[in-house]
């Protein structure tokens, strides 16, 4: 088969790009189509493939692509996919909007429907400036219509979690298979002893609710390290003397803090959430809000604890339960659980499922 891989944009190496790398392993001769690409920001594995960018590369490039959301449907539909037998779109943006050739199969691996025009639209709009808010108000309704209509260009959806599958059903009225995304476990190792601090890690955005962890640890006098860019002045003013913001750090520093924290605090609602599994692979537990992807990665009482009240008080109560536990959660149990999400597991499940779908077998791969 001649295979095309469609990715929203290639400007870094985050979770979606790790999925794309595995798809490149499965289809080493595949061509990649993407809205914009920064070759210096992606891996050698991706650069080995022929990469076709859209006209957005010329008019805005990698610096301003996010401001060109209203043009993205036109850019995606401009790709000529004639001659490709299999199209796999890898989406946390609008990638599925390409137009397949007649007879081609289109499979979409959906990390998330576009949250900034669906469930998180009010939060993104509230955080934007006056001009951006006006543009969002004008363009969001048509983008939603386009997003729904392009879901019918997909033959099969694969969601990265059951939570995302539910959102695909809600917005597109389509069912989806579920294959959890890959976690690069060899990067992480357990430490002999935990440190004296809790941890939050990842890009700081409103829906991650980092302020809940900051407030809880400040009020309890617990040490908290926050890793990730995007800490607002308001968030920093909320922090007490026990809270430290490190900003963006390198991989080595991140792995060190994963292995030495008391536990990861995970107060937001994620579509899936790679960081909790990376922390478990480092032998440390997770205290998570009981909603979203965390319900599929954290086992309450075995690899961490849940709290049901998404507030500082709810998290404080969970921290008290965690600290009062008679037996600590064993690192080997945490690492064994994380291994069930390893990249090799993802590669095997995706290969089996795609082969089954291409062959016309509609049965869910166990």
N, C-alpha and C positions, 0 to 999 in steps of 0.2 A: 504494500500500500504506500501511496504517497501521502505523507502526514504533514499537516500544518498545526503548529502550536501558537495560540493567540494569548497574549498576556497584556494586561492593561497598560502598564508602563514599566520600564526597566531603569530605575534611578537609584537602586540600592539592593542589598541582599537581606531581605526580611523573610517572614514565613512564606509568603506567596512565591517568592523567587526560589526558595528551597523546594517547594512543590514542583516548580518548573524544571529545576535541575533533575529531579527524579524522572519527570516525563522525558527529558533529554536522554537519560540513561536508557529508558525503555525504547525510545525512537531516535537513535543516534544520527539518522539521516534527515530528521525533520527540519523544516524551516520555521523560523520564529517571526511572527508579526506582532508589532507593538506600537502604541501611539508615539512614544518618544523613548530614546535610549541614550544613556550615558555610559559608553563602553568602559570608562575608568572605574565605574562604580559597581560593575558586575563581575562575576567569576569568569575564570578562563574557560570553564566548562560551557557556559552560555555563549561566550564569544566565539567558540569553535563552530557554532551554527550560523547559517546565513540569517541575518536579522534584517527585516524590512520595517522601516518606520513610516509613519503617516506624514501628511503635510504639516502637522502640528510641530514636527521637529524643526521645520524651517522658520515658522512664524513665531514660535515661542520658546522652543527648545526645552531643556530640562529645568530651566529656572522658573518658567511661568506656566507649566502645563496644568497645574491645579486650577488656574484662573480661567482655563479654556474649556471647562466642563460643557457648556452649551454647544461647543463645536465637536465634541467627541463622537456623537452619533454619526455626523457626516464623515469624520476621519475614519471610523471603523468600517463604514459602508463603502469607503473608497478602495479598500483592499480587494485585489483580484485573486480569488481563491479557486479559479478555474483549474481543473486537473487534479485537485487534491481529493483523495478518497476518504480520508479521516481528518476531521478538524476537532482539536481539543482546546477549548477555551478555558483559561485559568483565571478566575474572576473574583476580585473583591471590589471591582469597579464595573465598567460597562463592556467588558471584553466579549461577552456573548453576542453583541450586536452585529457581528460580521454577517455577511450574506453567503451562505454555503452554495456551492454549485449543485445543480440537480443530481441526485443519486449519491451525494456525499453524506456521510454520517457526521453529525455534530454532537459531541459530548461536552458538557460544561462541568468542570470541577469548580464548585461555587464555595469560596471561602466566606462569602457573605453577599446578599443583595446590597445594593448601594445604600449604606446606612444614612448618608447625608441627604438623601431625598426621601427616605422612608422613616423608620422608627426614630432616628436621631435628628431628623430635620429641625425640630424646634430648638434643640441644644446648639446645633451648628449655626443656625440663623441668629440665635441670641448672642453668640460669641463673635459674630462677624461685625465689620464696620458698616456704616450707613449705606454706602454705595453697594457693597456686596450683598447686604440684606435686600436691597431693592432688586438687584439682579436675580437673586435666589427666588424672590416672590414671583417674578415674571416668568422665569424659566422652569421652575420646579414642576408645575403641573404638566407641561409638555414632555419633560424628561421622564416623569413617571409613566405617562402614556406610552412613550417609546420603549421604556424598560419592560413594561408588561408585554407589549406587542412583540418584542424581540425574543421573549421567552419561548415563543412558538417556533422560532428558528432552531431550537435545541431539540434533538431527538431524545437525549437522556441527560438528566441532572445527577451529579454526584455531589453531595454536601459534605463539608468537613466535620459536621457534628449533627446530632439529632436536633439540636436547637436551631441550627441553620436550616435543616430540612423542614422544620415547622414554619419558618419564615418564608421559605420558597413556596410552601403550600398556601400560606396566607396571602402573599402578594401576587404570585403567578398562577395559583391553582394547579400546580404541578407536583407530582410525587418525586422523591429523590432517594437514591441509594446513599448510604453513609459510609465513608472511609475516612477515618481520622488522619490528620496530616502528619508528616514525619517529624521526628525529634532526633537531632544529631547527638546521640547519647555519649559517644566517645570523648566529647569535649569536656565532660564533667566527671568529677570524682569526689568521694566523701572525705571529710576531714575527721581527724581523731576526736576532736572536741568542738562543740559549737561555741560561738562567741556570746556576747551579752546584749545583742541587739536584734530587733525585728527588721524586716526588709520589705520595701516596695520597689518594683523594678519594671521598667518599660516606659515608652513615651507617655508623657503626662498629658492626657486629654480629659475633657469633662466627664465622659461616660465611665472612665476608670475609677472615679470617686476616691482619688487619693486623699482628698481632704478628710475623709472619714478616718483613715489610718493616722493621719497627722494629728487630728483632734484627739483621737482616742489615746495615742501614746503620750501626747502632751499632757492630757489630764491625768493619766496614770503615772506619769514620771518614768515611762519606759523609753529606752533608747530606740530610735528608729532611723535607719538609713534609707534615703529615697534616691534611687538611681533612675536617670532618664531626663531628657530635655523637655522643656515646656513648663517648668514651675513658675506660676504667675506670682506677681508681688503679693496678691491677696493670700495665696496659699502659704507663702513664706511668712507673712505676718501672722497667720494662724498658728504657726509652729512655735512650740516652746523650746527651751534650751536643750532638751534631749533629742531633738530632731535635727538631722543633718542632710542637706541636699548636695549630692555629688555631681549632678548633671550627667551628661553622657560620659561613659567610661569605655575602655577597651575590653576586648573579650576576656583577657586574663584577669583583669580586676573584677569583672562581672562574675566569672566562675569562682573566684576567691570568696566573694560575698555570698554567693549561693551556698557554698559549702560551710560557711562559718556563721550564718545567721541562726537565730533560735527557730524562726519559722518565717515563711513568706506570708504577708498580709495581702489578701486579694479581695478588696471590697466592691469591685465593679462587676458588671455583667459583660462577659466576653462571648463572642461567637464560638470560640473554642478555648484559646489561651495556651500558648506554648510554654510560657514562663513557669507555671506551676509544675509541669512535668520536668523541666530542666532543673528546678530546685529539688524535686524528688530524686532525680538522677544524681544529685549532689548529696543525697542522704538526709535532706531536711524536709520537714512537713509543711503543710499549707493550711492556713486559716482563711476560709473563703466564704463569701456570700453565696447562699444556696439558690443560685439561679444561673441559667445560661450554660456555657460550656463546662464550667467547673463541676457540674453534676455528673459529667462524663469522664472527668479526669481525677477527681478527688474522691476517695472512699472514706466516708465519715467514720471516725474512730480507728481507722486503719492506716491511712496516709495523711490524715489531717482532721480538721474540725470544720463544721459548717455553722454559720449564724444566719438567722432568718429575718432579723430586723436590720435593714440597710441604713444604719445610723452609727454614730460614735458609741452610743450606749450599747447597741447590739454587738459591736466588735469588742468593746471592753469586757462584756460578759463572756464572750468566747475566749478572750485572752486569759481571763481568770480561770475558766475551765481548763484551758490548756496547761496553765502553770500549776494547777492543783492536781493534775493527773498523777497517779501513783507510779505508773510505768511509762517511760518515754517511748515514743514511736521509734522502732529500730531502723537504722539506715538500710540494712539489707532488704527489709520488707519494702521500703520506699523505692529502692533501686530496682527490685524485681518487678514492681508495678510499672515503673517508667519504661522498662524494657519492652513491655507489650505495645508501646507506641514507637518503637525504633524505626529508623528509615527503611531498614530491610523489610519490616513487616508491612509498611506502607507500599513499598515497591511491589511486593508479592501480591498484595490485595488489589492494587490498581491494575496490575498486569492481568490478573485472573478476571477481574470484573470487566475491563475493557474488551478482552478477548471474547468473553461471554456475550457482551452487548453487540459486538461486531458480528458475531456468529448468529445473532438473532435470538439468543437465549435471554428471556426476560426475568429469569429467576434471580433473586437477590443472592449474592455471594455471601456465604456465612463467614 
